[in-house]
Amino acid sequence: MMIRCSIGTAKVLGLKKLKVDALPTTAYLMVGEHCQFNCAFCAQARESNARADLLSRISWPQFHEASFLEGLVHPDSQAVLQRICFQVVQDKVALEDTKTWVKAVQNKTNLPICVSAGPRTLQEVKDLLDLGIEHVSIALDAATSEIYGQRKDGSWTERLALLSQAAEQFPGHMTTHLIVGLGESEEEMAKCLQAMADKGITVALFAFTPIKGTRMEGIQQPKMAHYRRIQVAHDVIREGLGRADNFKFHDGQLTDFGISVDKLQAKRGGAPFQTSGCSGCNRPYYNETPGEELYNYPKDLTAEEVKAAWAYVREAKDQRKML
């Protein structure tokens, strides 16, 4: 069998030589190709003309099972990795193939495993968790039903219902992805983040990334100030420092978190701007171009990076400083 590893993962496993300034602390693996769905932003979408080895802006080279497993158990790899995450492309066989890969990996390592897939029923979620998988992700991607309808196939309402039911039945084991920059307001995203937190669902926050060959290749990434405010809203919500119900908005843009930005900066430092999701998931350069400012920092921020990130949070559309 063959499996795709993110290029950074291949570096950690000793399968590729390249220069990096941040190693992934999760082994990211992709199973399947050419999805049956047609998400406007995805390189693997049904009608995408993007390269087959891409997911977001990252390349995912293929390796033989033996080489991959040998690299996975190498002491140098084990010293870096904190978990394993399978990205499952929604074709007819990928989910079953993933179960085979999970068992193969479990025979070699005790690292916690996550699967980002598209289970259609609670039984399919249970089948994955019964394998000993720690987290199953059902990606909403969009913050609202309207945006979902514009950018993805299927029903946001049905997908949310399955995610919610799974979170209730399997507490602590469900995660989701939300992408900032698909057209949502900060208010819509903040309310969605609050709804996920109330259900006990872990959120991995992404910045929309245009990929050549996709339907959204001509759309720009979100403004950094927009993304930074959403990151702080997410941090405030997940840390229990406040609720979206108590945030203030102006024309859909965040102007008040219910706590002063100065107090939040002093209390949280660079934490809101680091990669979110499962523990040990840092996704280096998944949404970024090397040499440019990072949307999600894969490691602790420097003092200067912290200062710059919070400066964006203070920006406001009507030129007023946030409270």
N, C-alpha and C positions, 0 to 999 in steps of 0.2 A: 504493500500500500504506500501511497504518497500523501504527504500532508504539507500544507503551506504554513510557513512561520513568518511573522512580521520581520522585516529586515533587521530591526534592533534585536529581536529575539534570536535570530540566526547568529548575530554577533555574540550574544551571551552564551549560546550553545557551542560556540567555536566552529560554526558552519560557514561563516562569512567573515572576511577581514574588512573592517571599515573603521574610520575614525569617528568617535562620538563623544559628546561632552556630558551625556547622561544615559546610563544604561537602563533599559526597562526592568522593573523589579517584578513584573508578571510576564510569564511566557504566553504570548498571544499567538493562537493557532487558528487557522481558517479551514473549515471543512465545506466542500461544495463549491460550485461555480455557477454563474449565470442564473440569478434568482428568478423565480416564477412571478415575483412582484415587480413593480415598475416605479420605485421611489425616484423622484425627480433629481435627488442629490447624490444617488449612489452609483458607484462605478460598476457594481454587480447587477444593476437593474436590468429587467428584461429587454428594454430597448436601448440600453446604454451602448455607446461605441467606445467607451474607455477601455484601457488595457485590462486584460483578464486577470492580471496579477495585482490589481489595485483594490484597496479598500480604504476610503478616504484618500489621503495623499500618500499613503504608505504602500510600498511594494511588498509583496508576500511571495518570495521564491519557494519552490517546491523541493522537498527532500524525501528520500526513502525512509521508511519506518525505522530501519536499523540505525541509520546515521542520526536521525532525530533522537531516538531513545538513548543512544550512546552519549550524545551531547547533553541530554537532559539530566542524566545521572552523574555527569562529571563533577568533581568537587568544586571546580571554579564556578560552574553554573549554579550549583546548590547554594553556594555562598552568596549569590546575588538574588536569586528568585525567592519570592514570598508566596506566589500562587500561580495557578495556570488558568487561562481563560480561553474557551473555545468560542470563536465567532462562526455561527452556523448559517450558511447561505441557504435560503429557502427553496431548495429544489426537492425532487421527489424522494431522494435517498439520503440526503445529508444528515438528517436527524438520526437515522438508524446507524449511519457510519460513525457519527459522533459517539454513540454509546460504545461502539467497538473501540474507538480511540480512548475514551475515558477509562475503560478497563485496562487497556494496554499501559496507559500512564500510571494508573493506580498500582500496577504490578512493579513499578520502578521507583515511585516516590510517594511520600505522604503529604505533599503540598496540597493545600485546599484547592478545589476546582470550581470554577464558575462556567456556566454555559449561557451564552447569549443566543437565543434561538427564537423560533416562532411557534411554540406549542399551541395547538388549537383547542385543547380541552384540559380540564383539571387532571384527568387521568394521565395525559402526556406529561404534565408538570410533575405529577407524582412519580411517574416512571423514571424521570431524570433524577429526582431527589432520592429515590430508592437506591440509586447506584452509589450514593454517598456524596453526590455533588452538594456543595455548600450553598450556592446561589444559582437561581435561574432568572435570567433577564428576559422580560417581554418588553421590547422597546416601543414606547409611544412615539418618540421623536418629536412630535408636534404638541404644542401646549393646549391647543383647542381643536374641536371637531372640524371647524371651518378650514383651518390651516392644514390639518391632516388630509381633508378632502382635496385640497389643491396640490399637495405634494406627494401623497401616497395612495396606494390601492386599499380597498377595504373600508371598514368602519371603525373610526376612533372610539365610538360608544361601545361597540362590541369588544374591542381590544381592552379598553379600560375596565369593562365589566369582568373579563377573564382575569386580568391582572389583580383587580380588587378582590375577587373571590379567592384567588390563589394566595394572596397576602393574608386573608382571613383564615384560610385553612392551613397554610404553612407559614406561620408568623416567623419573621426574621430571615426568611429564605428567598424573598423576591426582590428583584431590582429592576430598574428601567433606565432608558436613555432619554434625555431631552436635549434637543438641538436648539441653540439660540441663534436667531438670524433667519428663520424661515418665514418671517412676516408678522410674528407676534409682538404685542406690546410688552413692556416690562411688567405692567399690571397683570396681564394674562399669564405670563410665565410665573410670576410670584404666587399667584393663586393656585396654579397647577403644582408648584413645588410644595405649597402648604398641604394640598390635598394628598400628595404622595406621602409626606411626613406623617399626616394623620392616620394613614393606613399602614404605617410601618414599612414603607417601600423605600429602599435605598436608591438615590438618584445619581447617575453619572451624567455630568453636564458637559456638553460639547458645543463648540463654536462651528456654525455652518462653514464648510470648506468647499469652494467651487472646484469641480474636477472636469477637465476637458473630456468631452464625449458624453456628458450627462445633460439632462434637460435644463439644469440650473447652472451650467458652466459660465454663463454671463452675469450671474448675480454676485455682488460683492459680499465679502465676509462682514459680520456685524461690526459696527463701530466699537472700538475698544472701551469707551466709556459706558456704552450700553451693556457690554458683556461684564465689565467689572461690577456694575451695580447689581446685575443678576447674581453674580458670584457672591456678593455680600448678602443679598437677600437669602440665597440658599444657605449660607453659613449661619445667619441669624436664626433661620427656621430650624435647621437640623441640630443646632446646638441648644435650642430651647431658649434663646435670648429674646425672642419676640415672635409675633405671628403676622402673617400677611394681612389679616383682618385689621391690624393696627397700623399698617404702613399708610403713607400718604402718597398720592400720585397727582401729577399735573399732565393732562392730555395723555394718560397712559404711562407716563414716565415716573419712576421713583423719585420722590423728593424728601422722604422722611422714613426712616426705619423704626421709629418709635424710640430710638436711642441715638444720641449724637454720634456723628461720624468720628469725632475726636475720641470719644470713649470706646467706640468699636475698634478703632485703629490701635489704641493703647492695649486693649484687651486681647485682640485676635491677631495682630501683626500681619504676617503674610499668609496665614492659614487659609483664608477664603479664596486665595488665588492659586492654590495648588490643585492638582488634578483631583477630581472628586469621583466617588464611586466606591467600590469595594476596597478594603484596606490592602495596601501593597500594590495598588494599581496606579501607575504614574504616566502611562501612555506618552512617552517622549515624542514630540513633534507630530502627533497624530493630526492636529489641526494647524500646525505652524510650519513656517519655512525657516530653516536654520539661518541665523543671522538677523532675523527680524524679531520684534517683540512677541513674547509668548502669551497666548490666551490662557493656557493651563501650564503652570510651572511644575516640572517633574521632580523637583527637589526644593529644599528650603530656599526662600528668597533672600537676597542680600538686602542690606539696609536701604540701599538706593532703589532697588526694585520694589521694596515695600512702600517707600515714599511715593514713587511714581504711580503705583497701582492705586493707592488711596487718593491721589490727586485726580484720577479719572472719576472716582466715585463722587467727588465733590462737584463735578460738572453738572449743569442742569440746562435743559432746553431753553428755558426762559431767562437764562443767564443769572438766576438767583443761586446763591450758595445753598447747599443742603443744610438742614438744621443739625 
